[in-house]
Amino acid sequence: MKAEEFDAKFDDGEEDIIGDLDLSTLKRPNQEQKRVNVDFPAWMVESLDQEAARIGVTRQSIIKVWLAERLEQQAANKAALRSGH
């Protein structure tokens, strides 16, 4: 199918285009995984495990969420400083 045909099919919205896509090669940008090893003190692992159990997620999940939140916060702070706020 040519790009123009695909675009027209999408723009019309009357036909499902999912069947025309090769989802096996789909990748989200900046989402590739890279393994890292981090050593934590025992008290920190225990605290992480308690909090993870409290909210019903794995230790790895809570670490990822908390790190992502902190990195987003840092990026927002840097952006605010650059814009003068």
Secondary structure, 3 states (H helix, E strand, C coil): CCHHHHHHHHHHCCCCCHHHCCHHHCCCCCCCCCCCCCCCCHHHHHHHHHHHHHHCCCHHHHHHHHHHHHHHHHHHHHHHHHHCC
